[in-house]
Amino acid sequence: MKVDEMITLNDGKSYGLLLDTEIESGKYFLAVLLNSKEEPTNNFKVFKETIKDNETYVDEEKDPLILSKLLEDYYLQVDED
């Protein structure tokens, strides 16, 4: 998975990947939920990437500290642009 890609989960919801970071416990992505027109909404999630047997899987990360760190990093990047 890479930043600026779109992923679709098994539930049919699509997310745009905004930012990635490596934290000691793995690789995480800040993602924004996309609406039916593939436009970003105000709903953000953090996904943890897992690679097993050359397949990539994502799990929603519920740790609020990781979400907070990724949101802070994202807004810092946006402010620099």
C-alpha positions as a Python dict, from the first residue, in 0.01 Angstrom:
ca = {
    (1, 'M'): (0, 0, 0),
    (2, 'K'): (113, 352, -73),
    (3, 'V'): (4, 705, 14),
    (4, 'D'): (-237, 857, -242),
    (5, 'E'): (-382, 516, -327),
    (6, 'M'): (-745, 420, -272),
    (7, 'I'): (-837, 96, -96),
    (8, 'T'): (-1175, -73, -72),
    (9, 'L'): (-1251, -286, 232),
    (10, 'N'): (-1461, -602, 243),
    (11, 'D'): (-1757, -393, 363),
    (12, 'G'): (-1747, -196, 35),
    (13, 'K'): (-1625, 129, 191),
    (14, 'S'): (-1341, 306, 11),
    (15, 'Y'): (-1064, 502, 175),
    (16, 'G'): (-794, 732, 44),
    (17, 'L'): (-453, 683, 206),
    (18, 'L'): (-322, 1022, 321),
    (19, 'L'): (-13, 947, 525),
    (20, 'D'): (197, 654, 636),
    (21, 'T'): (431, 615, 927),
    (22, 'E'): (635, 342, 1088),
    (23, 'I'): (588, 310, 1459),
    (24, 'E'): (773, 46, 1657),
    (25, 'S'): (479, -193, 1637),
    (26, 'G'): (429, -167, 1258),
    (27, 'K'): (334, 43, 957),
    (28, 'Y'): (24, 261, 987),
    (29, 'F'): (-180, 464, 740),
    (30, 'L'): (-406, 760, 803),
    (31, 'A'): (-705, 717, 575),
    (32, 'V'): (-1008, 926, 488),
    (33, 'L'): (-1345, 771, 403),
    (34, 'L'): (-1453, 848, 47),
    (35, 'N'): (-1815, 908, -50),
    (36, 'S'): (-1989, 751, -351),
    (37, 'K'): (-1828, 1012, -580),
    (38, 'E'): (-1484, 918, -441),
    (39, 'E'): (-1461, 1255, -264),
    (40, 'P'): (-1314, 1277, 88),
    (41, 'T'): (-1544, 1303, 388),
    (42, 'N'): (-1465, 1418, 742),
    (43, 'N'): (-1428, 1059, 867),
    (44, 'F'): (-1073, 939, 934),
    (45, 'K'): (-939, 600, 1034),
    (46, 'V'): (-601, 451, 1100),
    (47, 'F'): (-513, 119, 944),
    (48, 'K'): (-226, -109, 1036),
    (49, 'E'): (-69, -290, 741),
    (50, 'T'): (12, -659, 778),
    (51, 'I'): (189, -861, 511),
    (52, 'K'): (148, -1237, 533),
    (53, 'D'): (237, -1489, 261),
    (54, 'N'): (294, -1201, 13),
    (55, 'E'): (-61, -1074, 72),
    (56, 'T'): (-135, -732, 222),
    (57, 'Y'): (-402, -702, 490),
    (58, 'V'): (-530, -401, 686),
    (59, 'D'): (-675, -387, 1033),
    (60, 'E'): (-837, -82, 1184),
    (61, 'E'): (-621, 59, 1462),
    (62, 'K'): (-826, 173, 1762),
    (63, 'D'): (-544, 327, 1967),
    (64, 'P'): (-635, 699, 1999),
    (65, 'L'): (-270, 794, 2053),
    (66, 'I'): (-171, 656, 1711),
    (67, 'L'): (-468, 830, 1543),
    (68, 'S'): (-376, 1155, 1717),
    (69, 'K'): (-12, 1131, 1606),
    (70, 'L'): (-103, 1061, 1244),
    (71, 'L'): (-359, 1344, 1233),
    (72, 'E'): (-104, 1584, 1381),
    (73, 'D'): (160, 1478, 1126),
    (74, 'Y'): (-91, 1511, 842),
    (75, 'Y'): (-199, 1863, 940),
    (76, 'L'): (166, 1967, 974),
    (77, 'Q'): (228, 1848, 617),
    (78, 'V'): (-81, 2029, 488),
    (79, 'D'): (29, 2352, 656),
    (80, 'E'): (371, 2328, 487),
    (81, 'D'): (213, 2305, 142),
}
